[in-house]
Amino acid sequence: MRKGIVLGIALACAALFVGGCSKGFNIFTPFTPAVGSLPATTANAANAYAAGDYTAAMAMYADVVTAEPANSTARYGYVKSYVKNAGFDIASFITSGTGMSSGAPKAFAPAANRIIAKSTLMIDDLQNPFGVNAKVLEGLCTVLITYLDPIANGTCDGVIPANDVGLNSSLAFAHLLKGVFLVVDPGFDGTLDYNVRDNGNGTTDVINATTLEIVTDIDNTAKAAAVAELTAAIVRLDVAIVTAGGSSIWTSVRDFLLQVQTEVNSLS
């Protein structure tokens, strides 16, 4: 496996959220429904969100989704409230992961205690990769997929269109991250079991995070699950590309996803 998995996280995030989600659905952009346009429980949830009470908003949106599984606005509202409640800052994640603020690739630069035989571990921390708690990222993936996939699958009310660019790009992000975590953290417990070592000569190795030994195989169940998530990411991105009229930004990200999928699938 080469740098695709790690680069896929940082570059796909940057392209998806910096370059492509300025229009349409976007979980990181505030959206408050018009007062009175929704059932009272959903309106109350929107008011709680607007007041900054994200825990209450989550609880109310969850109740609406339980009662009305096809309510796309409530599903979206739950995800939006979850993101705020978790304190997830996509801008900080992108800056930390790509070094965009300084022009230096921070995530891939040598870090203290991270140099092995003149080689560099490319994931800077096993529990807080690129400055974000891994468990938070894994939870974000799960929530995004659980609540938003039904909208994109066309089984909801259509208030948020199934082919919305932002919806599908957000899901592509979620499926990509889940696929990556299923490789580097197959237990999905928030502590990475594997890392990627840059050998300094254009090659990389996947290594055991504890023993630092090169990993030559991967659990077939984890591999299959990872490939399935990456395939789902490509499907969602294909929808975004069509809806966006074949934007080159989306096409470039899709190429990255295909590389990551190929590399994971090639693991023995």
N, C-alpha and C positions, 0 to 999 in steps of 0.2 A: 504494500500500500504506500502511495506517495503522499504528497502534501494535500491531496484533494479533500480529504475528510476535514482537516483543520481549516484549510482555506475556504472550504465550502461553508462553514459556519460564519466566518467573519465577512467574506465577500458577498455571500448571498444575503445576509442580513442587511449589509450596507446597500446593496442594490435594491432589495425589496422595499426597504422602509425609507431610504433617503431618495431613491430615484423613482419609485413607482407608486407610492401610496398617497400622493398628495390629493388625489381625487377619489370620490366614491367611498366605499366602506373602509374604515381603518380603525382598528381597536384602540389605537393610541391617540385618536382625535376625539375630543369631547363631542357628544351628541345628546341633546335632550329633546325628547318628543314634545310636541305642542301640548299644552295643558288641556286635558279633557278629550284628547284624541285616542286615549287608550283606557282600558278598564282601570278602575281605581287602584288596584294593587300595583299595577305597572306604573301608573302615574305617581303613586307614592314612592315607588322604587326610584323613579327618575328624580323626584324631588330630594330623596335621601342622597343620591349621588351628587346632585348639584350642591347640596349642603356639606359635602365632604364626608358623609357617614357611609363609607363604602361597605362596611360589614352589614349594616342594615339593608343597604341596597342589594347586596348579594343574596341575603336571606329572602327578600321579597321577590326578586327576579327568579330565584330558584323555585319558589312556591308557584309562580305563574307558569314556569316551564313544566312543572309537575302536573299542573291542572290543564295546561294548554301546550302540549309538546310541539305543536306546529307554529307557535308564536316566535317568529324570527327576531322580533325586536327585543323580546325578553331574553332570548338566548344571547343576543349581542350585548344586551345590558349586563347580563351576568358576567360575561367575559371582560367587558370594559371595567366593571367594578372589581373583579378579581385582580386585574392587572394593577389597578390603583391601590388596592388593599395590600398587595404583595410588595408594593414599593418598587416595582420593576421599572427601570429607566432605560428605554431602548437607546436613547442618545448616548448615555454613558457607556452602554455595552458596545456600541459601534465604535466609539472613540477609543475605548480600552482595547478592543479586539483588533482594530485596524491601524491604530496610531494616527488617525486622521487629523488630530489636533496639532501634531508636531511634524508630520510628514515622515516620522520614523515608524517602522513596523514593530511596535512595542510587544505585541503578543509573541513575536517570533525572535525577539532579541534575547541574548543570554541573560539569565536572571541569577541572583545569588543562589548558590547551592544547586544550580540546575545545569552545570556543565559536566559532561561525562566523557572522558577521553577525547577532549577537544570537540565534543559534539554537544548539541543543544537540544534540550527537551522543548518541544514546540507548544505544548499546552502548559501554561505558566503555573497553574495550581490545580491540584487534583480535586479540590472541593469548591474552589471559587475560580473556575476558568474565566480568564479575561475580566476578572473583577466582579463576576456575578455568581452567586451561590448556585451550584449545579442542581441542588434539589429544587430551587425556585424555578430554574429553567425547565427541569423535567416536569414539574407540576404545571407550568405554563403550557407545555406541549400537550399534556393530557387534557387540560381544560379547553384549550382551543379546539382540539380535535373532537372531544366529546360534545361540545355545545355548538360548534360551527359546521361540522361535517354534514349534519342533516340539512342545513340550509343549502349548502353547495350541492347536495344530492337531490335537491328539488322536492323534499318531503315536507317543507314548511309552507307558510302562508304567502310567500312571494313578496312581502313588504320589503325585505332585502332580497334582491334578485339572486338567483342561483349562480348566474354568470358574472356577478360583480367582480371587477378587477381586484379591488382591495381585499374582498373576502377570500378569493382564491389565492392571492399572493400571501395573505396571512396564514392560510392553511398550508401552503407550500413551505413556508418558513417553519411551521409547527411540525409537519411531517419530516422535513429535512433534519431538524434538531433531534427529533425522536429517533430517526434512523441512525444518526451519528452516536447518540448516547447508548443505543442498543449495542453498538460495537465497543465503545470505550468504557461503558458502564453497564454491562449486560444485566446486572442485578437491579438496575434502575433505583439505586439506593442513595444517590447523591455523592458518592465517592468513586472517582474514576479508577478502574482496575488497570487500564492501559494508557500509555502515552505514546507520542510519536517523536522519534529522535532524528534530528537533522544531522547527517554525518558530515556536512560541510563540503561534500564533493558532488552535490546534485542528487544524492540518494537519501532515502529515509528508511527507518525501520519502525515497526510497531513493537513496543517493548512492554514487559510486565512492569507495572508501576512500583512494585515492591522489590522484586529481585533484579530488575533492570535487564533481564534476559530477553533476547529477541523472541517475539512470538511468531511461530510459523504456522499456526492453525487457529481456528476459531470455532466455537460451538456452533454446530449447524443450525440449531434452533434459533440462536441469536442472529446468525447470519441471515437466515430466511426472513426473520421478522424485520431486520434492518432493511433488507432489499425491498420488502413489501412497503415499508414506510417511504423509502426513497422513490419507489414507483408511484405511490400516491401523491408525493410532492410534485413529480413530473406531470401527472394528470391534472392537478390543480393549476400548475403553471401554464399548461397548454390552454386551459380555458381562459386564463388571464391574457395570454398572448393573442388569442382570437378576439376577445372583447376589446383589447387595447389596439387592435388593428395591426398586429405584428410588430410591436415596438422592439427595437434592437436591444433595449435594456433587458426586457424579459427573455429574449432569445439568448443573450449572453449568460444569464443566470441559469437558463435551462441547460446550456452546454456544461456548466459546472455541475449541475445535478446529475447529468448523464455520466460525467467523469467519476463522481463520487460513487454512483451506483455500480459502475463497471469495476472500480477498485475494490469495493466491498464484496461484490459477487466473485471476484477473482481469488479471494482468500480461500485457502484450502481448509 
